[in-house]
Amino acid sequence: MSESQPDMDFWRARYREGRTPWDLGDVSVPVRMLVKRWFPPQGRVLVPGCGRGHEALFLAEQGYDVTALDLAPEPLEHLDEQARKRGLHLNIRQGDMFALPAEDDGAYDVFLEQTCLCAVNPALHHDYEALAHRVLRPEGQFLAVFMRVPWESGPPFDIPPEQVWGLFPPERWEREGPYPVEPPNPARPGPEYLARMVRRG
């Protein structure tokens, strides 16, 4: 377990108690927008903080080679069960995303950000950018759905666009966005927006 690992007990308790308001029960509409707008026709995709894996399952059904990662084992049990029922193959991993092995370096075409960064302690946000840069191949894409929340403490933590641009410097990333998600989803505590970062070679 790395020093940067978040509190596993916190997330396990949320799943055990059924307090998972971020789980919409299906792939989110903004992720469908990302796939339609920017995803390559095929390739390897990393989904960190995947939860019950609705987006990971959706991507696998579209033919992508998906690695789904979460800190808590409970939601991954659901993901594994659903993958088996649907006859889908996914690389499902449980553990600290900041401790991915060197074999993942430069291995992915897409890093899908969906309700993961807002769950990470802000002190680790630069580590998150470094992780994305490390695991994406040159010209690989960090494709994201970010969310605003009307409070300061978290999780989820507020992710304003100016904070994102500060995390993804232009010398390392070609940046595009933000694009507001319309109409807003009433199930979310705040507005969402899309962003695209391309890893510079």
C-alpha positions as CSV (number, residue, x, y, z in Angstrom):
1,M,0.0,0.0,0.0
2,S,1.5,3.3,-1.0
3,E,1.6,6.4,1.2
4,S,-0.7,8.2,-1.2
5,Q,-3.5,5.6,-0.9
6,P,-6.8,7.2,0.1
7,D,-8.9,5.9,3.0
8,M,-10.1,2.5,1.8
9,D,-12.3,2.0,4.9
10,F,-14.2,5.2,4.0
11,W,-15.1,4.0,0.5
12,R,-15.8,0.4,1.6
13,A,-18.2,1.7,4.2
14,R,-20.0,3.9,1.6
15,Y,-20.7,0.8,-0.5
16,R,-21.7,-1.4,2.4
17,E,-24.1,1.2,3.6
18,G,-25.5,1.9,0.2
19,R,-24.5,5.6,0.3
20,T,-23.3,5.9,-3.3
21,P,-25.1,8.9,-4.8
22,W,-22.5,9.1,-7.6
23,D,-23.7,5.8,-9.0
24,L,-26.4,6.5,-11.6
25,G,-27.0,2.8,-12.2
26,D,-26.0,3.0,-15.9
27,V,-23.4,4.6,-18.1
28,S,-23.6,8.4,-17.8
29,V,-24.8,10.6,-20.7
30,P,-21.6,12.7,-20.6
31,V,-19.4,9.6,-21.0
32,R,-21.5,8.7,-24.1
33,M,-20.8,12.2,-25.3
34,L,-17.0,11.7,-24.8
35,V,-17.1,8.4,-26.7
36,K,-19.0,9.8,-29.6
37,R,-16.9,13.0,-29.8
38,W,-13.3,11.9,-29.1
39,F,-12.7,8.2,-28.5
40,P,-10.6,6.5,-31.1
41,P,-12.3,3.6,-32.9
42,Q,-10.4,1.1,-30.8
43,G,-7.7,1.0,-28.2
44,R,-6.8,0.4,-24.6
45,V,-8.7,2.4,-22.0
46,L,-8.0,2.9,-18.3
47,V,-11.0,3.7,-16.0
48,P,-9.6,4.6,-12.6
49,G,-12.1,4.9,-9.7
50,C,-14.5,2.8,-11.8
51,G,-16.9,1.9,-9.0
52,R,-19.5,-0.6,-10.1
53,G,-18.1,-0.2,-13.6
54,H,-21.1,1.0,-15.7
55,E,-18.8,3.0,-18.0
56,A,-16.2,0.2,-18.2
57,L,-18.9,-2.3,-19.2
58,F,-20.2,0.1,-21.9
59,L,-16.7,0.6,-23.3
60,A,-16.1,-3.2,-23.4
61,E,-19.3,-3.6,-25.3
62,Q,-18.0,-1.1,-27.8
63,G,-14.9,-3.3,-28.4
64,Y,-12.4,-1.4,-26.3
65,D,-9.7,-3.2,-24.3
66,V,-10.7,-1.9,-20.8
67,T,-8.8,-1.9,-17.5
68,A,-11.1,-1.0,-14.7
69,L,-9.5,0.0,-11.3
70,D,-11.0,0.8,-7.9
71,L,-9.7,1.0,-4.4
72,A,-12.7,-0.8,-2.8
73,P,-13.4,-4.5,-3.6
74,E,-17.2,-4.3,-3.1
75,P,-18.1,-2.5,-6.4
76,L,-15.6,-4.7,-8.3
77,E,-17.5,-7.8,-7.3
78,H,-20.6,-6.3,-9.0
79,L,-18.5,-5.4,-12.1
80,D,-17.0,-8.9,-12.3
81,E,-20.5,-10.4,-12.0
82,Q,-21.9,-8.2,-14.7
83,A,-19.0,-8.8,-17.1
84,R,-19.5,-12.5,-16.7
85,K,-23.2,-12.3,-17.4
86,R,-22.6,-10.2,-20.5
87,G,-19.8,-12.4,-21.8
88,L,-17.3,-9.4,-21.6
89,H,-13.6,-9.6,-20.9
90,L,-12.3,-6.7,-18.8
91,N,-9.0,-6.4,-16.8
92,I,-10.5,-5.7,-13.4
93,R,-8.0,-4.6,-10.7
94,Q,-8.4,-3.7,-7.0
95,G,-5.9,-1.4,-5.4
96,D,-4.2,2.0,-5.2
97,M,-4.2,3.7,-8.7
98,F,-1.1,5.6,-7.7
99,A,0.8,2.4,-7.3
100,L,0.3,1.0,-10.9
101,P,3.3,-1.0,-12.0
102,A,5.7,0.1,-14.6
103,E,4.1,-2.3,-17.1
104,D,1.3,0.3,-17.4
105,D,3.6,3.1,-18.4
106,G,2.6,4.3,-21.9
107,A,0.1,1.5,-22.3
108,Y,-3.2,3.3,-22.8
109,D,-4.8,5.2,-25.6
110,V,-7.5,6.8,-23.3
111,F,-7.6,7.7,-19.6
112,L,-11.2,8.1,-18.7
113,E,-11.9,10.5,-15.9
114,Q,-15.4,10.2,-14.5
115,T,-16.1,11.1,-10.8
116,C,-12.6,10.0,-9.8
117,L,-10.6,13.2,-9.4
118,C,-13.4,14.8,-7.4
119,A,-13.0,11.9,-4.9
120,V,-9.2,12.3,-4.6
121,N,-7.8,14.5,-1.8
122,P,-6.7,17.8,-3.4
123,A,-3.2,17.3,-2.0
124,L,-2.9,14.4,-4.5
125,H,-4.2,16.1,-7.6
126,H,-0.8,16.7,-9.1
127,D,-0.1,13.0,-8.5
128,Y,-3.2,12.3,-10.5
129,E,-2.0,14.4,-13.4
130,A,1.4,12.6,-13.2
131,L,-0.3,9.2,-13.2
132,A,-2.3,10.1,-16.4
133,H,0.8,11.4,-18.1
134,R,2.7,8.2,-17.1
135,V,0.2,5.6,-18.3
136,L,-0.9,7.3,-21.6
137,R,1.1,6.8,-24.7
138,P,2.3,9.9,-26.6
139,E,-0.8,11.5,-28.2
140,G,-3.0,9.5,-25.8
141,Q,-6.1,11.2,-24.6
142,F,-7.2,12.2,-21.1
143,L,-11.0,12.5,-21.6
144,A,-12.9,13.8,-18.7
145,V,-16.3,14.6,-17.2
146,F,-15.6,17.1,-14.3
147,M,-18.2,18.3,-11.8
148,R,-18.7,21.4,-9.7
149,V,-20.1,21.2,-6.2
150,P,-21.4,24.0,-4.0
151,W,-19.2,23.3,-1.0
152,E,-15.4,23.4,-0.2
153,S,-14.8,20.2,1.7
154,G,-15.4,16.7,0.3
155,P,-15.4,14.2,-1.2
156,P,-16.6,15.1,-3.7
157,F,-14.4,18.1,-4.0
158,D,-15.2,21.0,-6.3
159,I,-13.3,20.8,-9.6
160,P,-13.5,24.2,-11.4
161,P,-12.0,24.6,-14.9
162,E,-9.3,26.9,-13.8
163,Q,-8.0,24.3,-11.3
164,V,-8.0,21.7,-14.1
165,W,-5.9,23.9,-16.4
166,G,-3.5,24.5,-13.6
167,L,-3.1,20.8,-13.1
168,F,-2.6,20.0,-16.9
169,P,0.2,22.5,-18.0
170,P,0.3,23.3,-21.8
171,E,3.9,22.1,-22.1
172,R,2.7,18.6,-21.2
173,W,-0.8,18.6,-22.6
174,E,-2.8,19.9,-25.6
175,R,-6.0,21.1,-23.9
176,E,-9.5,21.5,-25.2
177,G,-12.6,22.6,-23.3
178,P,-14.4,23.2,-21.0
179,Y,-17.7,22.3,-22.6
180,P,-20.8,22.4,-20.3
181,V,-22.9,19.4,-20.2
182,E,-26.4,20.3,-21.3
183,P,-29.0,19.8,-20.0
184,P,-27.7,19.5,-16.4
185,N,-28.3,16.2,-14.6
186,P,-30.5,16.8,-11.6
187,A,-29.0,13.7,-9.9
188,R,-25.6,15.6,-9.7
189,P,-24.9,18.1,-7.0
190,G,-23.6,20.6,-9.5
191,P,-23.0,21.3,-13.2
192,E,-20.7,19.0,-15.2
193,Y,-18.4,19.9,-18.1
194,L,-16.3,18.0,-20.6
195,A,-12.6,18.4,-21.2
196,R,-10.0,16.8,-23.4
197,M,-6.2,16.7,-22.9
198,V,-3.8,15.1,-25.4
199,R,-0.5,14.0,-24.0
200,R,2.3,15.7,-25.8
201,G,5.1,13.4,-27.0
